Amino acid sequence: MTNIASKVNPVFWLHLILTMTSLVGPFLFSWYLMLIAYSIVLLQFFFFGRCLMNEGHNLDDDGDDTFYAYLLEKLGFNFDRKKVRGFVRSWLYAVLAGICILWQLVLGYPPLLFFK
């Protein structure tokens, strides 16, 4: 497995912040804001077939390299990149949307930050 190269620049940091926010967003922001955000990400994958932010920090998106694979490998985890890419681009944001709806609408917990 070759090492994924990514340029650490302002786009990288923005991508990292947005990625981390997407993971904790169901607990921080209102469900309808998170569903809009997750939908935008999924539509990006559907229409463009890639993450548009990857180009901004020199991450080649032609193969199975993804920002998630890059982060996991930097943390010392090695996964099949193709499976990571498939999960991120098909299931991850749907699962996060489900968690958001479950947490806020079914269990009744309000978001911790904005738009209760």
C-alpha positions as MATLAB code, in Angstrom:
seq = 'MTNIASKVNPVFWLHLILTMTSLVGPFLFSWYLMLIAYSIVLLQFFFFGRCLMNEGHNLDDDGDDTFYAYLLEKLGFNFDRKKVRGFVRSWLYAVLAGICILWQLVLGYPPLLFFK';
ca = [
       0.000    0.000    0.000;
       1.491    3.289   -1.061;
       1.387    6.358    1.101;
      -1.279    8.933    0.245;
       0.216   12.389   -0.212;
      -1.711   15.461    0.854;
      -0.591   19.054    1.083;
      -1.249   20.552    4.509;
      -2.631   23.988    3.696;
      -5.712   26.046    4.620;
      -7.967   23.842    2.455;
      -6.674   20.770    4.286;
      -7.530   22.330    7.661;
     -10.978   23.387    6.430;
     -11.567   19.864    5.123;
     -10.479   18.413    8.470;
     -12.773   20.759   10.416;
     -15.733   19.957    8.156;
     -15.017   16.222    8.385;
     -14.821   16.280   12.179;
     -17.932   18.475   12.348;
     -19.844   15.990   10.202;
     -19.023   13.245   12.694;
     -20.120   15.148   15.825;
     -22.733   17.319   14.091;
     -25.736   15.165   15.083;
     -25.092   16.153   18.692;
     -24.231   19.819   18.081;
     -26.578   21.161   15.403;
     -30.257   20.810   14.640;
     -31.276   17.754   12.655;
     -32.541   19.755    9.688;
     -29.211   21.579    9.288;
     -27.297   18.318    9.452;
     -29.602   16.646    6.921;
     -29.020   19.552    4.529;
     -25.241   19.280    5.023;
     -25.206   15.499    4.554;
     -27.384   15.815    1.455;
     -24.983   18.346   -0.071;
     -22.058   15.984    0.491;
     -23.918   13.020   -1.016;
     -25.056   15.099   -3.996;
     -21.436   16.116   -4.553;
     -20.445   12.445   -4.753;
     -23.408   11.672   -7.033;
     -22.908   14.501   -9.527;
     -19.118   14.866   -9.513;
     -18.080   11.366   -8.439;
     -15.537   12.780   -6.010;
     -14.949   15.132   -3.119;
     -14.376   18.604   -4.499;
     -12.193   19.652   -1.554;
      -9.556   16.972   -2.201;
      -8.113   18.930   -5.119;
      -7.519   21.949   -2.878;
      -4.929   20.098   -0.803;
      -3.406   17.997   -3.563;
      -5.121   14.715   -2.697;
      -5.538   12.651   -5.855;
      -9.130   11.470   -6.038;
      -8.788    9.385   -9.203;
      -7.993    6.105   -7.473;
      -9.201    4.906   -4.105;
      -7.464    7.682   -2.171;
      -9.856    9.596    0.062;
      -9.463   12.100    2.841;
     -10.748    9.498    5.306;
      -8.162    6.956    4.118;
      -5.474    9.611    4.449;
      -6.524   10.420    8.019;
      -6.830    6.757    9.026;
      -3.397    5.943    7.621;
      -1.838    8.932    9.400;
      -3.339    7.560   12.631;
      -1.703    4.189   11.937;
      -4.768    2.301   10.698;
      -4.557    0.476    7.394;
      -7.789   -0.443    5.659;
      -8.724   -1.436    2.163;
      -8.987    2.011    0.549;
     -11.633    0.850   -1.888;
     -13.872   -0.261    0.993;
     -13.263    2.995    2.881;
     -14.155    4.978   -0.225;
     -17.282    2.894   -0.826;
     -18.446    3.270    2.766;
     -17.800    7.016    2.903;
     -19.471    7.725   -0.411;
     -22.509    5.524    0.082;
     -23.256    4.779    3.741;
     -21.417    7.085    6.142;
     -23.537   10.204    5.705;
     -26.777    8.207    5.594;
     -25.797    6.534    8.887;
     -24.908    9.916   10.411;
     -28.274   11.311    9.268;
     -29.980    8.335   10.921;
     -28.064    8.924   14.147;
     -29.053   12.580   14.028;
     -32.757   11.785   13.605;
     -32.629    9.084   16.271;
     -30.800   11.288   18.785;
     -32.859   14.430   18.328;
     -36.312   13.380   17.122;
     -36.779    9.885   18.534;
     -34.865   10.186   21.810;
     -35.674   13.879   22.206;
     -32.191   15.232   22.939;
     -31.783   18.822   21.714;
     -28.647   19.898   19.848;
     -25.949   21.246   22.156;
     -25.151   24.385   20.194;
     -27.508   26.026   17.756;
     -31.057   26.009   16.427;
     -32.997   24.027   19.006;
];
